[in-house]
Amino acid sequence: MAQEELRKEETLAMRNRLIGQSCKLFYSEDPVKIVRARGQYLFDENGKRYLDCISNVQHVGHCHPAITKAAAAQMDVLNTNSRFLHDNIVLYADRLAATLPQKLCVFYFVNSGSEANDLALRLARQYTQHEDVVVLDHAYHGHLMSLIDISPYKFRKLAGQKEWVHVAPLPDTYRGIYREDHPNPGQAYADTVKDLIEDVHKKGRKISAFFAESLPSVGGQIILPQGYFPKVAEYVHSAGGVFVADEVQTGFGRVGHHFWAFQLQGDDFCPDIVTMGKPMGNGHPLACVATTAEIAGAFTANGVEYFNTFGGTPVSCAVGLAVLDVIVEEDLRGNAVRVGAHLKDLLTKLKARHEIIGDVRGVGLFLGIELVIDREKKTPATEAAAHVVKRLKEEDQICVSTDGPWENVLKFKPPMCFGMENAELVLTNIVNKVICMLSTQSIKTSTPKYNHFIFFRHENNYNSRTHSQKLLKYCSLTSSGVGVTLSKLSCR
C-alpha cells in the first residue's frame, strides 16, 4: 500500500517528472488511475468500475484470493534463490511438464517473457553453433537488445535489421500475400520460409532458430493457417536450426481447447523450445523456458553456469502452482471456449451489419476485430479504431486496446474469468452503439504517420517458390496515401 493517497493530478505530475517519458500510459490524454481490482474489473480512485478486456497478465482474474493467499503464505515462511534445494520449483516444473509434449522436459525459470526469449536465443545458438534467426514480420519478442534485434515491430523504428536476422512474411490470411481463397496457405507461407533459408545459405550463413509467437499478437491477433508450423519446423530442422514457440501472450489455456496455442497446429507438432511468461504468475513476475534434454545438455556443456537470482523462487513457484490450480478448479479453459465462442459469434453478427468491420478472428479468449475503411481494399481504419477505444473508456468504462501494423485491430485478451454477460455488454450494448455513431459521422480515418511495410499479394502463381520471386516486395503505406471519412458507411 502507498504511504499516502495522492490526487490524480499529483500522481500524474510526479510520474511525468520521475518516470521516463518513453514509459507510456494507457489513455495518455486522460489516464485512468487504478487503485484496486478484482476479477475482470478495475476501480479508479473515485470508485468507478471499468471492465478490463486487455489484461491477459492477470490470467485468472485480478487479485484472485487463492493466488494472493499462496503468495503471502509462502512469503511468510521462506523466499530465497533457487540454489537452495526446495520443493516448490520441482513440483511446479513437474506440473508444467504434464501440460507439454513429453520431449519438453527441462525447465529454466526467469522473471519475464523478455528474459525467457533471450535465454531461448542463447540455448538455440549454443545447441546449433549457428547465429542467424528467422522471425515473422511485425513480430515482437521482448525489450532486451537481443530481442529488439529479432523484433521487426521494434527494430524498424530503431537501428534497423541486423545481417543475421531474416524476416519471413506474416502468415496473415486476411491481408497477407496468401489469403483465405488460397488452396493451402499454410504450405504457401511455409515455403516462403524455405526460400528465405535457401537464400541465407547462399550467403554462407546458417540458421540457429525460427522464432514465432504461436498466435501473433502485436501483428494483429493473427490465427495462423493449419499446417504452417509443422512444415516450417521441417525446413528449419533440415537447415540445422531449432523451432522456438513464443507462448508469452497465449499460453496457459487462453485458446480454450488446448493449454498451449502451438497445439492448434496439430497433436504431432512439438517445438524444440517453448517460452512462457505474462499469465504465468497472474501479475507476479514469473516466466520460463521449456526445452529438450538434448538442447539443455548442450547448454550445460559450455561450462558456464546459468543462474537467475529471482527465477523460480519459492514464492514465485507457489504463485505458479496456485495459478495452475485455479485454471483447473474454475474450469477457465472451458470458460474460454464458451465465452470466446459467444463473443466471436456476437462480433461476427456485428460484422454482417457494419462495413467498417473487415475481419473477425480468434480462438478462445484471444480475439480481434479489424476495422477498415473499404472492405475490398482493406484500407486500415486506424483513427476510427482509436476513437472506439477512447469512447468505450470514457462513456462506458470498458478498457480495450488496439494492435496490428496499423493499430486498427481492436483486441480482446481479458482475464479468463470474463463472463457471458461481459461479452454481451461489450458487443451488443457498447461496440454496436459506437460503430453506429462512427458510421453516421464524418470521422476522418487514416493510417499512422510512420511508415509500415506490407507485402504485395502474389496473384498469378501460388506454387512459385523462388526467393523473392518479385513476390516478397515491400511497399510503404503512409498516412498521405489514405484519408477518407466514414460518412459513406451506413448504420443498419
Buried (B, 14 or more C-beta within 10 A) or exposed (E): EEEEEEEBEEBBEEBEEEEEEEEEBEEEEEBBBBEEBBBBBBBBBEEEEBBBBBBBBBBBBBEBEBBBEBBEEBBEEEBEBBEEEBEBBEBBBEBBBEBBBEBBBBBBBBBBBBBBBBBBBBBBBBBBEBBBBBBBBBBBBBBBEBBBBBBBBBBBEEEEBBEBBBBBBBBBBBBBBBBEEBEBBBBBBBBBBBBBBBBBBEEEBBBBBBBBBBBBBBBBBBBBBBBBBBBBBBBBBEBBBBBBBBBBBBBBBBBBBBBBBBBBBEEEBBBBBBBBBBBBBBBBBBBBBBBBEEBBEBBEEEEEEBEBEBBBBBBBBBBBBBBBBBBEEBEBBEBBBBBBBBBBEBBEBBBEBBBBBBBBBBBBBBBBBBBBBBEEEBBBBBBBBBBBBBBBBEEBBBBBBBBBBBBBBBBBBBBBBBBEEBBBBBBEEBBBBBBBBBBEEEBEBBBBEEBBBBBEEBEEEBEEBEBEEEBBEEEEBEBEEBEBEBEEBEBE
